[in-house]
Amino acid sequence: MNIGFIGLGIMGGPMAANLLKAGHTVRGYDVSPDRAGRLAALGGTAATGVVDATGGADVVITMLPDSPQVEEVAPLVIEYGRPGLLYLDMSTIRPETSRRVAREAAAAGVRALDAPVSGGERGAADATLSIMVGGDQEAFEAARPVLAALGTTVVHVGPAGAGQTVKAANQLVVGGIYGLVAEAIVLLEASGVDPAAGLDVLAGGLAGSRILELKRHSMIKREFTPGFRLDLHHKDMGIALAAAREAGVALPLTGQVAQLVAAARAQGHGSLDHSALLKVVERLNT
């Protein structure tokens, strides 16, 4: 397929590269010309803007930081996309924004899906992302070949906005696990127990998780090179809390995790990986 890809950052860059590997034609745009240049070096084409990336595309994918960026770009995709265009917004944004984009797209003959992802930079590079998709079932089936080039778990979870709600649930679980792993490290170290040995045991038992598998050693070493920045997780926790309010449910643990993430940003750690929640827990104990 001819794919326009808008947003070539930590996640979008490797995702676009995987689409090229799968045999698709990719025309990519990013506010940073260097990122588009890297895509061109891999065999893609650097677009000059959103309209240029959209024109002639069978599929347009956006991978943007937050709702305001999607709200800015989506109208251009909808206006300049050809009839029947498949528009996949893979950003993590508010569910109500995705629902509004889907309505506006449908009115213009564009098929829009919200398809946020989980798996971080590693998952994006390895094409092993988990992709949660909201929108029309028929549009989902049309998008499946493209999504299969990006992830190993691709699930249609409901109507427009449902993908974003599932992503909010994902982020509250991820944040909670990072907080608990951080507390486990602090407890083990304060008790004179080798944290590496301790977490190796935890990773092999019921407490095991993808986070323990991938991050326990770097957390112990205090290596927080960003695969997913705390700034973005802070945004996502706000989405989770807003979704809870809209649904009329209380999520007390989510609220506590959101406060820890907010504290990390206030302490100047927003540019670090979200595993840097460990720094907040350490500071509570010094």
C-alpha positions as CSV (number, residue, x, y, z in Angstrom):
1,M,0.0,0.0,0.0
2,N,0.9,3.7,-0.3
3,I,1.2,4.9,3.2
4,G,1.6,8.5,4.5
5,F,3.2,8.5,7.9
6,I,3.1,11.6,10.1
7,G,5.3,11.7,13.2
8,L,8.6,10.0,12.9
9,G,9.9,10.2,16.5
10,I,11.1,7.5,18.9
11,M,8.1,5.3,18.1
12,G,7.0,6.5,14.6
13,G,10.5,6.3,13.1
14,P,11.0,2.6,13.6
15,M,7.3,1.9,12.8
16,A,7.7,3.6,9.4
17,A,10.9,1.6,8.8
18,N,9.0,-1.7,9.5
19,L,6.4,-0.7,7.0
20,L,9.1,-0.3,4.4
21,K,10.5,-3.7,5.3
22,A,7.1,-5.2,4.8
23,G,7.0,-3.9,1.2
24,H,4.8,-0.8,1.6
25,T,5.6,2.5,0.1
26,V,6.0,5.1,2.8
27,R,6.0,8.9,2.5
28,G,6.8,10.4,5.9
29,Y,6.6,13.8,7.5
30,D,7.9,15.1,10.8
31,V,8.5,18.6,12.1
32,S,12.2,17.6,12.4
33,P,13.5,17.3,8.8
34,D,16.3,15.1,10.1
35,R,13.8,12.4,11.0
36,A,12.2,12.4,7.6
37,G,15.7,12.3,6.1
38,R,16.4,9.1,8.0
39,L,13.3,7.5,6.6
40,A,14.4,8.6,3.1
41,A,17.8,6.9,3.7
42,L,16.0,3.7,4.4
43,G,14.1,3.8,1.1
44,G,11.1,5.9,2.0
45,T,10.2,9.4,0.8
46,A,10.5,12.6,2.9
47,A,7.3,14.6,2.6
48,T,7.2,18.4,2.8
49,G,4.2,18.5,5.0
50,V,1.0,16.8,6.2
51,V,-0.8,17.5,2.9
52,D,2.1,16.2,0.9
53,A,2.2,13.0,3.0
54,T,-1.6,12.5,2.6
55,G,-2.0,13.1,-1.1
56,G,-2.3,9.9,-3.0
57,A,-2.0,7.7,0.1
58,D,-4.2,4.6,0.6
59,V,-3.4,4.7,4.3
60,V,-2.3,7.6,6.5
61,I,-0.9,7.0,10.0
62,T,-0.3,9.6,12.6
63,M,1.9,9.0,15.6
64,L,1.9,12.3,17.5
65,P,2.6,13.4,21.1
66,D,-0.9,14.4,22.3
67,S,-4.5,15.4,21.5
68,P,-3.7,19.0,20.4
69,Q,-1.3,17.8,17.7
70,V,-3.9,15.3,16.4
71,E,-6.6,18.0,16.5
72,E,-4.3,20.1,14.3
73,V,-3.3,17.4,11.8
74,A,-6.5,15.3,11.5
75,P,-8.5,17.9,9.7
76,L,-5.8,18.2,7.0
77,V,-5.7,14.4,6.6
78,I,-9.5,14.3,6.3
79,E,-9.7,17.2,3.8
80,Y,-6.9,16.1,1.5
81,G,-7.2,12.4,1.8
82,R,-8.8,10.7,-1.2
83,P,-12.2,9.0,-0.9
84,G,-12.0,5.8,1.0
85,L,-8.8,6.7,2.7
86,L,-7.9,4.6,5.8
87,Y,-6.7,6.9,8.6
88,L,-5.0,5.2,11.5
89,D,-4.3,7.5,14.4
90,M,-1.8,5.5,16.5
91,S,-1.1,8.4,19.0
92,T,-2.2,8.1,22.6
93,I,-4.9,10.8,23.1
94,R,-8.2,11.4,24.8
95,P,-10.9,9.0,23.8
96,E,-13.3,11.9,23.2
97,T,-10.8,13.3,20.6
98,S,-10.7,10.0,18.8
99,R,-14.5,9.8,18.7
100,R,-14.8,13.4,17.3
101,V,-12.1,12.6,14.6
102,A,-14.0,9.5,13.6
103,R,-17.3,11.4,13.2
104,E,-15.6,14.1,11.1
105,A,-13.8,11.5,9.0
106,A,-17.0,9.5,8.3
107,A,-18.8,12.7,7.2
108,A,-16.0,13.1,4.6
109,G,-15.9,9.5,3.4
110,V,-12.7,8.7,5.3
111,R,-12.4,5.6,7.4
112,A,-10.8,6.5,10.8
113,L,-9.5,4.1,13.5
114,D,-7.9,4.9,16.8
115,A,-5.0,2.4,17.2
116,P,-2.7,3.3,20.1
117,V,0.1,1.0,20.9
118,S,2.0,-0.5,23.8
119,G,5.5,-2.0,23.8
120,G,7.8,1.1,23.8
121,E,10.7,1.8,21.6
122,R,11.8,-1.8,21.7
123,G,8.5,-3.0,20.5
124,A,8.4,-0.4,17.8
125,A,11.8,-1.4,16.5
126,D,11.1,-5.2,16.7
127,A,7.6,-4.9,15.2
128,T,6.2,-6.6,18.4
129,L,3.8,-3.9,19.5
130,S,0.5,-4.6,21.1
131,I,-2.1,-2.6,19.1
132,M,-5.6,-1.8,20.5
133,V,-8.0,-0.6,17.8
134,G,-11.3,1.3,18.1
135,G,-13.6,1.9,15.2
136,D,-15.6,0.2,12.5
137,Q,-15.0,-3.6,12.2
138,E,-14.8,-3.4,8.4
139,A,-12.2,-0.7,8.5
140,F,-10.3,-2.7,11.0
141,E,-10.2,-5.7,8.7
142,A,-8.9,-3.4,5.9
143,A,-6.2,-2.1,8.2
144,R,-5.1,-5.5,9.5
145,P,-2.3,-6.1,6.8
146,V,-0.7,-2.7,7.8
147,L,-1.0,-3.3,11.5
148,A,0.4,-6.8,11.2
149,A,3.7,-5.2,10.0
150,L,3.9,-3.2,13.2
151,G,2.7,-5.6,16.0
152,T,2.2,-9.1,17.1
153,T,-1.0,-8.5,19.1
154,V,-3.6,-6.6,17.1
155,V,-7.1,-6.6,18.6
156,H,-10.3,-4.8,17.7
157,V,-11.6,-3.7,21.1
158,G,-14.8,-1.8,20.2
159,P,-16.2,1.4,18.6
160,A,-14.3,4.7,18.0
161,G,-12.5,5.7,21.2
162,A,-12.3,2.2,22.6
163,G,-8.7,1.8,21.6
164,Q,-7.8,4.9,23.6
165,T,-9.7,3.7,26.6
166,V,-7.8,0.4,26.6
167,K,-4.5,2.3,26.2
168,A,-5.4,4.4,29.2
169,A,-5.9,1.1,31.2
170,N,-2.6,-0.1,29.8
171,Q,-0.8,3.0,31.0
172,L,-2.3,2.9,34.5
173,V,-1.1,-0.7,34.9
174,V,2.3,0.0,33.5
175,G,2.8,3.0,35.8
176,G,1.6,0.9,38.8
177,I,4.1,-1.9,38.0
178,Y,7.0,0.5,37.6
179,G,6.1,2.1,41.0
180,L,6.0,-1.3,42.7
181,V,9.2,-2.5,41.1
182,A,10.8,0.7,42.3
183,E,9.6,0.0,45.9
184,A,10.8,-3.6,45.7
185,I,14.3,-2.4,44.7
186,V,14.4,0.1,47.6
187,L,13.2,-2.5,50.1
188,L,15.8,-5.1,48.9
189,E,18.7,-2.7,49.0
190,A,17.7,-1.2,52.4
191,S,17.5,-4.8,53.7
192,G,21.0,-5.7,52.5
193,V,19.7,-8.1,49.8
194,D,21.2,-8.2,46.3
195,P,18.4,-6.6,44.3
196,A,19.5,-8.3,41.1
197,A,19.2,-11.8,42.6
198,G,15.9,-10.8,44.3
199,L,14.3,-9.5,41.1
200,D,15.5,-12.5,39.1
201,V,13.5,-14.6,41.4
202,L,10.4,-12.3,41.2
203,A,10.7,-12.3,37.4
204,G,10.4,-16.1,37.3
205,G,7.3,-16.3,39.6
206,L,3.8,-14.9,39.8
207,A,5.2,-11.4,40.1
208,G,6.8,-11.7,36.7
209,S,6.0,-9.1,34.1
210,R,7.3,-7.7,30.8
211,I,8.6,-4.7,32.8
212,L,10.6,-7.0,35.1
213,E,11.9,-8.9,32.1
214,L,13.1,-5.8,30.2
215,K,13.8,-3.2,32.8
216,R,14.9,-4.7,36.1
217,H,18.6,-4.6,35.4
218,S,18.7,-1.1,34.0
219,M,16.6,0.1,37.0
220,I,19.0,-1.4,39.4
221,K,21.9,0.3,37.6
222,R,20.0,3.6,37.5
223,E,20.1,3.7,33.8
224,F,17.1,5.7,32.6
225,T,17.7,6.3,28.9
226,P,14.2,7.1,27.6
227,G,12.3,4.4,25.7
228,F,9.2,6.2,26.8
229,R,9.6,9.5,28.6
230,L,8.0,10.3,32.0
231,D,6.6,13.5,30.4
232,L,4.5,11.4,28.1
233,H,3.4,9.0,30.9
234,H,2.3,12.0,32.9
235,K,0.1,13.0,29.9
236,D,-1.3,9.4,29.8
237,M,-2.1,9.3,33.5
238,G,-4.1,12.4,33.0
239,I,-6.0,10.7,30.2
240,A,-6.6,7.7,32.5
241,L,-8.0,9.9,35.3
242,A,-10.2,11.8,32.8
243,A,-11.6,8.5,31.4
244,A,-12.3,7.4,34.9
245,R,-14.2,10.6,35.7
246,E,-16.2,10.2,32.4
247,A,-17.1,6.6,33.2
248,G,-18.0,7.6,36.8
249,V,-15.6,5.2,38.5
250,A,-13.0,5.6,41.3
251,L,-9.5,4.4,40.6
252,P,-7.6,5.2,43.8
253,L,-4.3,3.4,43.0
254,T,-4.3,5.1,39.6
255,G,-4.5,8.4,41.4
256,Q,-1.5,7.6,43.6
257,V,0.6,6.5,40.6
258,A,-0.4,9.7,38.8
259,Q,0.9,11.7,41.7
260,L,4.2,9.8,41.7
261,V,4.6,10.5,38.0
262,A,3.7,14.2,38.6
263,A,6.3,14.3,41.3
264,A,9.0,12.9,39.0
265,R,8.3,15.7,36.5
266,A,8.4,18.3,39.3
267,Q,11.8,16.9,40.3
268,G,13.1,17.4,36.8
269,H,13.0,13.9,35.6
270,G,10.4,14.3,32.8
271,S,12.9,13.6,30.0
272,L,14.0,10.3,31.5
273,D,12.5,6.9,31.0
274,H,9.3,6.2,33.0
275,S,11.3,3.6,35.0
276,A,12.8,6.6,36.7
277,L,9.9,6.5,39.1
278,L,12.6,4.8,41.1
279,K,14.2,8.2,41.7
280,V,11.0,9.4,43.4
281,V,10.6,6.4,45.7
282,E,14.3,6.8,46.6
283,R,13.8,10.4,47.5
284,L,10.9,9.5,49.7
285,N,13.3,7.4,51.7
286,T,16.3,9.8,52.1
